[in-house]
Amino acid sequence: MPSSEELHKRRGAAVARGVGSVVGAYVDRAGGGTITDVDGREWIDFAAGIAVTNVGNSAPRVVAAVREQVERFTHTCFMVAPYESYVAVCEQLNALTPGGFEKRSALFNSGAEAVENAVKIARHATGRPAVVVFDHAYHGRTNLTMALTAKNMPYKHRFGPFAGEVYRVPMSYPLRDGGLSGAEAAARAIETVEKQVGAENVAALLIEPIQGEGGFVVPAQGFLPALREWATAAGVVFVADEIQTGFCRTGDWFACDHEGVVPDLVTLAKGIAGGLPLAAVTGRAELMDAVHVGGLGGTYGGNPIACAAALASIETMHELDLAAAARRIGATLADRLRAIAARDARVAEVRGRGAMLAVELVQPGTLVPDPAAAAAVSAACHAAGLLTLTCGTYGNVLRFLPPLVISDAELARGLDILDAAFG
């Protein structure tokens, strides 16, 4: 087997430079809470493929389901010759997502594709053009989702012009909000929409219940319910982007569950299928069914292998109660992160929910972001065998997303490495 060094040389001659990687090691196998590279080095995994492998990288049920499906057939295109597993995934999503009303689902390939289709559905159903999004948001890398995403570098830089009728309003960001309550922050956002866009022009309000790439920003309590109430009164489709937060990651099946917020539409991907590419839009039947036949779909959307993996992943989440596992992991993580914060003045805040936690690093005694510190700590983790990620509008946030099947021993080893890296 080629070494990581050899593979890196081959990559330079074959792979476009614009495709980056966090570490230079090349993976041979992975499972539980660890990744082993081609040189035999083991890494504790605090990334989970960016919140994808919630059930692990090689969950037994997923592996068995994928093998069985591959032997039966790999593709027919659901729009040409449909199959049961697509229907079964939609049934599961309709039952699992918030809200007791009648729902429909449609399956796609990626989170960005799900977001684009949620916007299409909202515009078609309401006959309105505008979409409202938030500061620090991340919704994808396609043309429309780049417009919805807040951060320029590396996601948007020199890729414009972008899709129109997208309007950005202030997010609830408790660390940097000057003490605004959730209700006050919502009122600020709503006033911006009503003055600058006009509620009657808004098709959809799109929000991550906990922001992902934007820095794991957890809005103040009451922010999401107030926005939901306004959207209902204004006839605006409330879309929850649960792509990073969904499928037990935050200690509930979905982050909206924490405050009992019920979206009209939910976008889903990442943790849905144990690492296989699958995404979905799930929501109110009257909205989903408003689109004409043929208006939704795609060649690979709801691929049968990905659907088999999703059904097996959902079974695993139920069987192992991974929402409870996320809460246990989060409690352990939070205790260690708060201990680090107590002795390191660079840590301005420990935040998150469940197994989706982060620390924001600043220049001591200020709120001035310190991206260099975040990069240095992350690099020290990588050198010691812990895979971590940075994020945030300012690049100064360290985020932690271990697989929800990580063992207590693996979690403890990773936290020891993290603790030493801050030193």
ZAVOFI-517464 format. One record per residue (C-alpha): residue in three letters; residue number from 1; x, y, z. Coordinates in pm, 1 decimal. Layout:
{"ALA",NUM,{X,Y,Z}}
...
REM end
This chain:
{"MET",1,{0.0,0.0,0.0}}
{"PRO",2,{142.3,345.2,-87.7}}
{"SER",3,{245.4,568.8,202.9}}
{"SER",4,{74.1,898.4,282.1}}
{"GLU",5,{378.2,1078.7,145.9}}
{"GLU",6,{358.3,889.4,-183.6}}
{"LEU",7,{-15.9,946.8,-210.1}}
{"HIS",8,{30.5,1316.4,-143.2}}
{"LYS",9,{272.3,1341.7,-436.5}}
{"ARG",10,{26.0,1160.9,-662.3}}
{"ARG",11,{-250.8,1389.2,-541.9}}
{"GLY",12,{-54.1,1698.4,-642.8}}
{"ALA",13,{-38.9,1573.8,-999.9}}
{"ALA",14,{-397.9,1449.2,-1020.8}}
{"VAL",15,{-633.4,1640.8,-789.8}}
{"ALA",16,{-739.0,2003.1,-838.4}}
{"ARG",17,{-557.9,2234.1,-596.2}}
{"GLY",18,{-885.1,2393.7,-485.7}}
{"VAL",19,{-986.6,2071.8,-305.8}}
{"GLY",20,{-832.8,2099.9,39.9}}
{"SER",21,{-778.5,1855.9,326.9}}
{"VAL",22,{-738.6,1911.4,699.1}}
{"VAL",23,{-451.4,1665.0,742.0}}
{"GLY",24,{-199.2,1510.5,504.0}}
{"ALA",25,{-257.5,1152.8,623.6}}
{"TYR",26,{-446.5,914.0,394.0}}
{"VAL",27,{-705.3,681.9,546.7}}
{"ASP",28,{-684.9,303.3,529.5}}
{"ARG",29,{-973.7,210.5,762.4}}
{"ALA",30,{-1197.1,366.8,1023.5}}
{"GLY",31,{-1456.0,267.4,1281.0}}
{"GLY",32,{-1588.1,354.3,1624.4}}
{"GLY",33,{-1401.7,666.2,1728.5}}
{"THR",34,{-1075.3,610.4,1540.3}}
{"ILE",35,{-923.6,642.3,1194.2}}
{"THR",36,{-611.6,449.9,1085.2}}
{"ASP",37,{-397.3,588.5,804.9}}
{"VAL",38,{-203.9,397.0,540.4}}
{"ASP",39,{112.5,426.3,751.3}}
{"GLY",40,{-57.0,246.4,1041.5}}
{"ARG",41,{-100.5,555.8,1255.6}}
{"GLU",42,{-421.5,578.2,1458.1}}
{"TRP",43,{-614.2,902.6,1498.9}}
{"ILE",44,{-887.2,978.7,1750.1}}
{"ASP",45,{-1174.0,1117.0,1544.6}}
{"PHE",46,{-1334.4,1439.2,1670.1}}
{"ALA",47,{-1465.3,1528.7,1322.5}}
{"ALA",48,{-1690.5,1238.9,1213.2}}
{"GLY",49,{-1649.0,1343.9,850.2}}
{"ILE",50,{-1806.6,1680.0,947.5}}
{"ALA",51,{-2094.6,1531.1,1150.3}}
{"VAL",52,{-2164.1,1256.8,895.4}}
{"THR",53,{-2057.8,931.6,1062.2}}
{"ASN",54,{-2280.4,963.4,1368.5}}
{"VAL",55,{-2322.9,582.4,1369.4}}
{"GLY",56,{-1952.4,531.7,1294.8}}
{"ASN",57,{-1759.4,481.1,971.9}}
{"SER",58,{-1836.0,107.9,945.9}}
{"ALA",59,{-2153.0,44.5,1144.8}}
{"PRO",60,{-2241.7,-326.6,1118.5}}
{"ARG",61,{-2603.5,-270.5,1013.9}}
{"VAL",62,{-2498.1,-19.2,748.2}}
{"VAL",63,{-2225.3,-244.2,609.4}}
{"ALA",64,{-2465.0,-540.2,585.2}}
{"ALA",65,{-2742.8,-335.6,426.2}}
{"VAL",66,{-2509.9,-183.8,166.4}}
{"ARG",67,{-2363.9,-523.2,73.9}}
{"GLU",68,{-2708.2,-672.6,26.7}}
{"GLN",69,{-2830.1,-381.4,-185.3}}
{"VAL",70,{-2519.1,-376.5,-406.4}}
{"GLU",71,{-2582.0,-739.9,-493.9}}
{"ARG",72,{-2944.6,-668.9,-587.3}}
{"PHE",73,{-2901.5,-349.7,-793.0}}
{"THR",74,{-2703.3,-25.7,-771.1}}
{"HIS",75,{-2924.7,214.7,-964.7}}
{"THR",76,{-3238.8,246.2,-1170.7}}
{"CYS",77,{-3322.0,615.8,-1102.5}}
{"PHE",78,{-3631.0,653.5,-886.2}}
{"MET",79,{-3783.1,883.0,-1148.4}}
{"VAL",80,{-3760.1,601.1,-1405.1}}
{"ALA",81,{-3814.0,275.0,-1216.2}}
{"PRO",82,{-3889.8,333.0,-846.6}}
{"TYR",83,{-3811.2,102.9,-553.3}}
{"GLU",84,{-3932.1,46.7,-197.9}}
{"SER",85,{-3629.8,173.2,-1.8}}
{"TYR",86,{-3681.5,532.1,-127.1}}
{"VAL",87,{-4040.5,519.8,-2.0}}
{"ALA",88,{-3930.1,364.9,328.7}}
{"VAL",89,{-3674.4,640.7,392.0}}
{"CYS",90,{-3940.5,905.3,326.1}}
{"GLU",91,{-4175.8,729.3,567.7}}
{"GLN",92,{-3906.7,730.9,836.9}}
{"LEU",93,{-3827.4,1099.1,784.8}}
{"ASN",94,{-4194.5,1195.4,792.0}}
{"ALA",95,{-4229.8,1017.7,1126.5}}
{"LEU",96,{-3905.7,1138.7,1286.9}}
{"THR",97,{-3898.9,1510.4,1204.4}}
{"PRO",98,{-4080.8,1763.4,1425.6}}
{"GLY",99,{-4454.1,1814.5,1377.8}}
{"GLY",100,{-4757.2,1587.4,1397.1}}
{"PHE",101,{-4909.8,1706.7,1068.9}}
{"GLU",102,{-4914.8,1515.1,740.5}}
{"LYS",103,{-4575.5,1530.7,568.0}}
{"ARG",104,{-4401.2,1442.3,244.8}}
{"SER",105,{-4031.8,1398.6,167.6}}
{"ALA",106,{-3809.4,1411.9,-139.6}}
{"LEU",107,{-3456.0,1271.8,-154.7}}
{"PHE",108,{-3144.6,1429.5,-301.5}}
{"ASN",109,{-2765.5,1388.3,-295.8}}
{"SER",110,{-2617.3,1661.0,-77.6}}
{"GLY",111,{-2706.3,1921.1,180.0}}
{"ALA",112,{-2668.6,2203.7,-69.0}}
{"GLU",113,{-2906.4,2027.5,-306.1}}
{"ALA",114,{-3160.2,1985.7,-26.0}}
{"VAL",115,{-3139.9,2356.6,57.5}}
{"GLU",116,{-3183.9,2456.8,-306.9}}
{"ASN",117,{-3492.6,2238.4,-333.8}}
{"ALA",118,{-3637.8,2373.7,-9.4}}
{"VAL",119,{-3611.3,2721.7,-158.8}}
{"LYS",120,{-3773.6,2601.2,-481.9}}
{"ILE",121,{-4060.9,2446.5,-287.0}}
{"ALA",122,{-4114.7,2756.1,-72.1}}
{"ARG",123,{-4112.6,2988.7,-371.8}}
{"HIS",124,{-4346.4,2768.5,-571.5}}
{"ALA",125,{-4591.4,2723.4,-284.5}}
{"THR",126,{-4605.6,3090.3,-183.0}}
{"GLY",127,{-4555.0,3263.9,-517.0}}
{"ARG",128,{-4304.8,3493.3,-342.9}}
{"PRO",129,{-3939.3,3550.2,-440.9}}
{"ALA",130,{-3736.5,3651.3,-133.7}}
{"VAL",131,{-3535.9,3427.6,99.8}}
{"VAL",132,{-3417.1,3550.0,440.5}}
{"VAL",133,{-3096.4,3408.4,589.2}}
{"PHE",134,{-2870.9,3503.2,880.3}}
{"ASP",135,{-2528.1,3639.1,957.8}}
{"HIS",136,{-2265.8,3362.1,995.4}}
{"ALA",137,{-2487.4,3112.7,807.8}}
{"TYR",138,{-2352.1,2828.2,598.0}}
{"HIS",139,{-2583.3,2650.4,352.6}}
{"GLY",140,{-2355.8,2512.8,79.2}}
{"ARG",141,{-2128.2,2576.2,-218.6}}
{"THR",142,{-2362.3,2582.2,-521.8}}
{"ASN",143,{-2452.2,2917.0,-676.3}}
{"LEU",144,{-2774.2,2965.1,-480.5}}
{"THR",145,{-2634.6,2824.3,-156.1}}
{"MET",146,{-2323.5,3041.1,-185.0}}
{"ALA",147,{-2561.1,3337.5,-192.5}}
{"LEU",148,{-2726.1,3199.5,121.4}}
{"THR",149,{-2389.5,3141.7,291.9}}
{"ALA",150,{-2238.5,3435.8,478.5}}
{"LYS",151,{-1864.3,3369.6,475.8}}
{"ASN",152,{-1660.4,3486.7,176.9}}
{"MET",153,{-1331.7,3294.5,208.9}}
{"PRO",154,{-1304.3,3016.2,103.7}}
{"TYR",155,{-1665.6,2954.8,5.5}}
{"LYS",156,{-1761.1,3254.6,-210.5}}
{"HIS",157,{-1439.4,3434.6,-305.3}}
{"ARG",158,{-1442.6,3526.9,-677.3}}
{"PHE",159,{-1723.4,3281.7,-760.5}}
{"GLY",160,{-1996.3,3542.3,-816.3}}
{"PRO",161,{-2227.9,3683.6,-928.1}}
{"PHE",162,{-2465.0,3492.0,-706.0}}
{"ALA",163,{-2836.8,3421.4,-713.9}}
{"GLY",164,{-3058.9,3715.4,-624.4}}
{"GLU",165,{-3348.7,3782.4,-385.3}}
{"VAL",166,{-3145.5,3667.8,-84.5}}
{"TYR",167,{-3148.4,3894.4,221.1}}
{"ARG",168,{-2928.8,3863.0,530.4}}
{"VAL",169,{-3034.6,3966.1,879.4}}
{"PRO",170,{-2860.9,3962.1,1221.4}}
{"MET",171,{-2824.8,3631.8,1405.7}}
{"SER",172,{-2859.4,3580.8,1779.3}}
{"TYR",173,{-2492.9,3538.8,1885.7}}
{"PRO",174,{-2495.1,3562.2,2266.7}}
{"LEU",175,{-2117.9,3608.2,2307.3}}
{"ARG",176,{-2120.5,3908.1,2071.8}}
{"ASP",177,{-2475.7,4039.7,2113.3}}
{"GLY",178,{-2423.9,4274.2,2404.2}}
{"GLY",179,{-2669.4,4088.1,2624.9}}
{"LEU",180,{-2968.2,4074.0,2388.2}}
{"SER",181,{-3228.4,3817.5,2486.7}}
{"GLY",182,{-3357.8,3572.6,2230.9}}
{"ALA",183,{-3679.5,3770.9,2194.2}}
{"GLU",184,{-3487.7,4098.0,2148.8}}
{"ALA",185,{-3254.7,3945.2,1890.0}}
{"ALA",186,{-3555.6,3804.9,1702.3}}
{"ALA",187,{-3726.4,4143.8,1707.4}}
{"ARG",188,{-3411.9,4299.4,1558.9}}
{"ALA",189,{-3406.4,4042.6,1276.6}}
{"ILE",190,{-3778.8,4076.1,1208.9}}
{"GLU",191,{-3758.8,4456.6,1196.8}}
{"THR",192,{-3478.9,4428.8,938.9}}
{"VAL",193,{-3691.1,4198.1,723.0}}
{"GLU",194,{-4001.5,4412.2,743.6}}
{"LYS",195,{-3819.4,4737.5,667.2}}
{"GLN",196,{-3576.0,4615.9,401.1}}
{"VAL",197,{-3760.9,4331.2,229.2}}
{"GLY",198,{-4129.2,4340.3,325.3}}
{"ALA",199,{-4284.3,4033.5,483.2}}
{"GLU",200,{-4528.2,4000.2,194.0}}
{"ASN",201,{-4232.5,3936.8,-41.5}}
{"VAL",202,{-4067.5,3662.6,165.6}}
{"ALA",203,{-4108.1,3301.9,56.1}}
{"ALA",204,{-3883.1,3144.4,319.2}}
{"LEU",205,{-3690.2,3215.2,633.9}}
{"LEU",206,{-3396.6,2972.3,638.1}}
{"ILE",207,{-3198.7,2910.2,956.6}}
{"GLU",208,{-2965.9,2657.1,1116.9}}
{"PRO",209,{-3100.6,2592.9,1470.0}}
{"ILE",210,{-2734.6,2580.0,1575.9}}
{"GLN",211,{-2500.5,2725.9,1317.3}}
{"GLY",212,{-2233.5,2493.0,1182.7}}
{"GLU",213,{-1953.0,2643.2,975.8}}
{"GLY",214,{-2045.2,2983.6,1119.0}}
{"GLY",215,{-1898.8,2884.7,1455.9}}
{"PHE",216,{-2143.1,2651.6,1635.0}}
{"VAL",217,{-2339.1,2959.5,1736.0}}
{"VAL",218,{-2627.4,2863.8,1965.7}}
{"PRO",219,{-2896.8,3133.3,1954.6}}
{"ALA",220,{-3034.0,3265.1,2281.7}}
{"GLN",221,{-3333.7,3083.3,2423.6}}
{"GLY",222,{-3652.2,3213.2,2265.2}}
{"PHE",223,{-3493.5,3332.1,1939.1}}
{"LEU",224,{-3614.4,3041.5,1725.4}}
{"PRO",225,{-3969.1,3030.5,1871.5}}
{"ALA",226,{-4012.6,3404.2,1810.9}}
{"LEU",227,{-3902.7,3369.6,1448.8}}
{"ARG",228,{-4132.9,3070.7,1405.8}}
{"GLU",229,{-4427.4,3272.2,1542.3}}
{"TRP",230,{-4355.4,3563.6,1309.2}}
{"ALA",231,{-4318.3,3335.6,1005.9}}
{"THR",232,{-4654.5,3174.8,1074.7}}
{"ALA",233,{-4827.4,3512.7,1105.9}}
{"ALA",234,{-4659.1,3644.8,790.6}}
{"GLY",235,{-4726.2,3339.0,574.2}}
{"VAL",236,{-4351.8,3275.4,543.0}}
{"VAL",237,{-4220.8,2919.1,512.0}}
{"PHE",238,{-3995.9,2846.5,811.3}}
{"VAL",239,{-3710.8,2622.4,692.3}}
{"ALA",240,{-3480.3,2459.0,947.2}}
{"ASP",241,{-3142.9,2359.4,804.0}}
{"GLU",242,{-3072.0,2053.4,1020.4}}
{"ILE",243,{-2801.6,1922.3,789.6}}
{"GLN",244,{-2525.2,1934.6,1053.7}}
{"THR",245,{-2745.2,1923.6,1365.1}}
{"GLY",246,{-2974.1,1635.6,1269.9}}
{"PHE",247,{-2988.5,1266.7,1354.6}}
{"CYS",248,{-2912.7,1271.3,1726.7}}
{"ARG",249,{-2606.3,1499.0,1704.5}}
{"THR",250,{-2731.0,1758.2,1957.1}}
{"GLY",251,{-2881.5,1512.2,2205.4}}
{"ASP",252,{-3224.1,1520.5,2039.5}}
{"TRP",253,{-3315.5,1368.7,1706.4}}
{"PHE",254,{-3318.4,1724.6,1571.1}}
{"ALA",255,{-3194.9,2051.2,1719.9}}
{"CYS",256,{-3539.1,2212.1,1678.4}}
{"ASP",257,{-3673.2,1962.1,1932.8}}
{"HIS",258,{-3487.9,2139.3,2214.9}}
{"GLU",259,{-3733.7,2431.0,2220.0}}
{"GLY",260,{-4024.7,2252.3,2057.7}}
{"VAL",261,{-3989.9,2452.0,1735.3}}
{"VAL",262,{-4179.0,2292.0,1445.7}}
{"PRO",263,{-4052.1,2397.8,1102.0}}
{"ASP",264,{-4258.7,2391.8,785.6}}
{"LEU",265,{-3969.1,2233.5,596.2}}
{"VAL",266,{-3652.2,2061.8,722.1}}
{"THR",267,{-3337.0,2006.3,517.3}}
{"LEU",268,{-3141.5,1693.3,605.7}}
{"ALA",269,{-2816.1,1528.2,498.5}}
{"LYS",270,{-2479.7,1442.9,666.9}}
{"GLY",271,{-2572.9,1200.0,947.2}}
{"ILE",272,{-2864.6,1044.8,759.0}}
{"ALA",273,{-2687.1,750.5,590.6}}
{"GLY",274,{-2373.2,651.0,778.6}}
{"GLY",275,{-2138.7,813.4,528.1}}
{"LEU",276,{-2317.5,750.4,200.5}}
{"PRO",277,{-2438.1,1054.2,2.3}}
{"LEU",278,{-2803.6,1122.6,72.8}}
{"ALA",279,{-3009.0,1430.4,154.8}}
{"ALA",280,{-3374.3,1518.3,192.8}}
{"VAL",281,{-3636.3,1786.2,226.2}}
{"THR",282,{-3920.8,1689.2,459.1}}
{"GLY",283,{-4217.7,1906.8,541.5}}
{"ARG",284,{-4584.9,1991.3,536.2}}
{"ALA",285,{-4770.1,1789.6,274.8}}
{"GLU",286,{-4947.4,2093.5,128.8}}
{"LEU",287,{-4613.2,2267.0,65.2}}
{"MET",288,{-4425.9,1964.7,-64.9}}
{"ASP",289,{-4714.9,1862.9,-291.2}}
{"ALA",290,{-4758.0,2213.9,-432.5}}
{"VAL",291,{-4480.3,2149.9,-683.8}}
{"HIS",292,{-4584.1,2008.0,-1021.3}}
{"VAL",293,{-4488.3,1653.2,-1116.5}}
{"GLY",294,{-4132.0,1652.9,-1250.5}}
{"GLY",295,{-4039.4,1970.0,-1064.8}}
{"LEU",296,{-3838.5,1779.9,-802.0}}
{"GLY",297,{-3584.9,1503.5,-848.2}}
{"GLY",298,{-3244.5,1421.7,-991.1}}
{"THR",299,{-3061.7,1129.3,-1147.1}}
{"TYR",300,{-2899.7,1000.5,-828.9}}
{"GLY",301,{-3135.7,1142.6,-567.1}}
{"GLY",302,{-3238.9,864.6,-328.1}}
{"ASN",303,{-2991.9,614.2,-474.0}}
{"PRO",304,{-3089.8,264.2,-353.6}}
{"ILE",305,{-2755.3,195.7,-185.3}}
{"ALA",306,{-2773.3,524.4,6.1}}
{"CYS",307,{-3134.8,452.2,100.5}}
{"ALA",308,{-3037.9,109.4,236.9}}
{"ALA",309,{-2763.3,275.8,439.7}}
{"ALA",310,{-3004.8,537.1,572.8}}
{"LEU",311,{-3257.4,279.3,689.1}}
{"ALA",312,{-2980.6,85.1,863.4}}
{"SER",313,{-2841.1,405.3,1018.7}}
{"ILE",314,{-3181.4,502.6,1157.7}}
{"GLU",315,{-3222.6,151.8,1301.2}}
{"THR",316,{-2881.2,186.3,1465.2}}
{"MET",317,{-2970.9,524.3,1612.9}}
{"HIS",318,{-3283.6,376.2,1767.6}}
{"GLU",319,{-3114.3,57.2,1885.5}}
{"LEU",320,{-2818.0,232.4,2050.6}}
{"ASP",321,{-3018.1,540.4,2160.8}}
{"LEU",322,{-2761.0,768.3,2005.2}}
{"ALA",323,{-2945.6,1081.6,2120.5}}
{"ALA",324,{-2870.0,975.8,2478.3}}
{"ALA",325,{-2513.9,888.1,2374.3}}
{"ALA",326,{-2474.0,1240.9,2235.7}}
{"ARG",327,{-2584.4,1385.3,2569.2}}
{"ARG",328,{-2332.0,1170.1,2758.5}}
{"ILE",329,{-2050.5,1258.1,2520.2}}
{"GLY",330,{-2145.4,1625.3,2542.7}}
{"ALA",331,{-2138.1,1625.3,2922.3}}
{"THR",332,{-1788.1,1475.7,2926.2}}
{"LEU",333,{-1665.3,1712.8,2654.8}}
{"ALA",334,{-1815.2,2017.9,2822.0}}
{"ASP",335,{-1655.6,1939.2,3159.3}}
{"ARG",336,{-1308.7,1915.2,3006.1}}
{"LEU",337,{-1356.8,2220.0,2784.8}}
{"ARG",338,{-1472.1,2430.3,3080.5}}
{"ALA",339,{-1167.2,2317.7,3275.4}}
{"ILE",340,{-948.2,2435.2,2988.2}}
{"ALA",341,{-1138.4,2764.9,2972.4}}
{"ALA",342,{-1087.4,2821.0,3345.0}}
{"ARG",343,{-711.0,2826.5,3303.4}}
{"ASP",344,{-672.8,2963.7,2948.9}}
{"ALA",345,{-783.2,3324.8,2896.1}}
{"ARG",346,{-794.9,3274.1,2520.7}}
{"VAL",347,{-1116.5,3072.4,2555.5}}
{"ALA",348,{-1401.1,3324.8,2544.6}}
{"GLU",349,{-1682.4,3069.7,2543.6}}
{"VAL",350,{-1760.6,2701.1,2552.0}}
{"ARG",351,{-2084.3,2640.4,2362.2}}
{"GLY",352,{-2294.4,2388.4,2178.0}}
{"ARG",353,{-2533.9,2110.1,2263.1}}
{"GLY",354,{-2493.4,1735.2,2286.6}}
{"ALA",355,{-2195.3,1607.7,2087.5}}
{"MET",356,{-2173.1,1932.3,1890.6}}
{"LEU",357,{-1949.3,2154.7,2103.0}}
{"ALA",358,{-1698.4,2429.1,2038.0}}
{"VAL",359,{-1467.7,2683.3,2197.6}}
{"GLU",360,{-1419.1,3034.2,2062.9}}
{"LEU",361,{-1067.4,3171.7,2098.8}}
{"VAL",362,{-991.4,3543.3,2139.1}}
{"GLN",363,{-708.0,3768.5,2242.5}}
{"PRO",364,{-715.0,3751.6,2625.7}}
{"GLY",365,{-931.0,4014.5,2790.5}}
{"THR",366,{-1106.6,4108.2,2465.6}}
{"LEU",367,{-1352.0,3970.6,2211.9}}
{"VAL",368,{-1097.8,4015.9,1930.6}}
{"PRO",369,{-1094.5,3685.9,1739.3}}
{"ASP",370,{-770.0,3486.7,1747.3}}
{"PRO",371,{-770.9,3255.3,1443.7}}
{"ALA",372,{-396.8,3194.5,1480.9}}
{"ALA",373,{-451.2,3041.3,1824.1}}
{"ALA",374,{-726.9,2816.3,1690.6}}
{"ALA",375,{-504.7,2703.0,1404.4}}
{"ALA",376,{-211.4,2639.7,1638.5}}
{"VAL",377,{-414.5,2430.2,1883.9}}
{"SER",378,{-569.0,2232.5,1599.0}}
{"ALA",379,{-227.4,2169.0,1444.0}}
{"ALA",380,{-94.3,2048.6,1779.4}}
{"CYS",381,{-388.9,1809.1,1804.1}}
{"HIS",382,{-318.2,1672.8,1456.5}}
{"ALA",383,{50.2,1622.7,1538.3}}
{"ALA",384,{-46.9,1421.1,1846.0}}
{"GLY",385,{-307.7,1203.9,1669.7}}
{"LEU",386,{-637.7,1384.9,1726.5}}
{"LEU",387,{-844.1,1493.4,1426.0}}
{"THR",388,{-1011.0,1829.5,1495.9}}
{"LEU",389,{-1173.1,2101.6,1286.6}}
{"THR",390,{-1183.2,2480.2,1300.3}}
{"CYS",391,{-1475.6,2696.5,1187.9}}
{"GLY",392,{-1640.1,3033.8,1240.8}}
{"THR",393,{-1675.4,3354.2,1043.7}}
{"TYR",394,{-1346.2,3468.4,1197.3}}
{"GLY",395,{-1176.5,3125.9,1181.0}}
{"ASN",396,{-1126.3,3131.1,1558.2}}
{"VAL",397,{-1351.1,2845.6,1669.8}}
{"LEU",398,{-1245.6,2488.8,1746.0}}
{"ARG",399,{-1535.8,2247.7,1697.0}}
{"PHE",400,{-1576.2,1894.1,1820.7}}
{"LEU",401,{-1795.9,1633.9,1648.3}}
{"PRO",402,{-1698.0,1285.1,1762.8}}
{"PRO",403,{-1890.9,987.6,1624.9}}
{"LEU",404,{-2178.4,908.0,1859.0}}
{"VAL",405,{-2044.6,552.7,1895.9}}
{"ILE",406,{-1703.5,664.4,2025.2}}
{"SER",407,{-1596.0,465.7,2332.2}}
{"ASP",408,{-1532.9,626.3,2669.6}}
{"ALA",409,{-1164.5,530.8,2640.8}}
{"GLU",410,{-1129.6,686.7,2294.9}}
{"LEU",411,{-1306.7,1001.6,2408.7}}
{"ALA",412,{-1079.2,1030.2,2711.0}}
{"ARG",413,{-766.1,981.8,2498.7}}
{"GLY",414,{-880.3,1252.8,2260.9}}
{"LEU",415,{-951.9,1494.4,2542.5}}
{"ASP",416,{-610.1,1431.4,2693.3}}
{"ILE",417,{-451.3,1521.7,2360.3}}
{"LEU",418,{-668.2,1832.9,2335.4}}
{"ASP",419,{-579.2,1935.0,2689.1}}
{"ALA",420,{-207.7,1904.3,2612.9}}
{"ALA",421,{-247.2,2091.0,2283.3}}
{"PHE",422,{-377.1,2399.1,2465.7}}
{"GLY",423,{-55.9,2394.6,2664.8}}
REM end
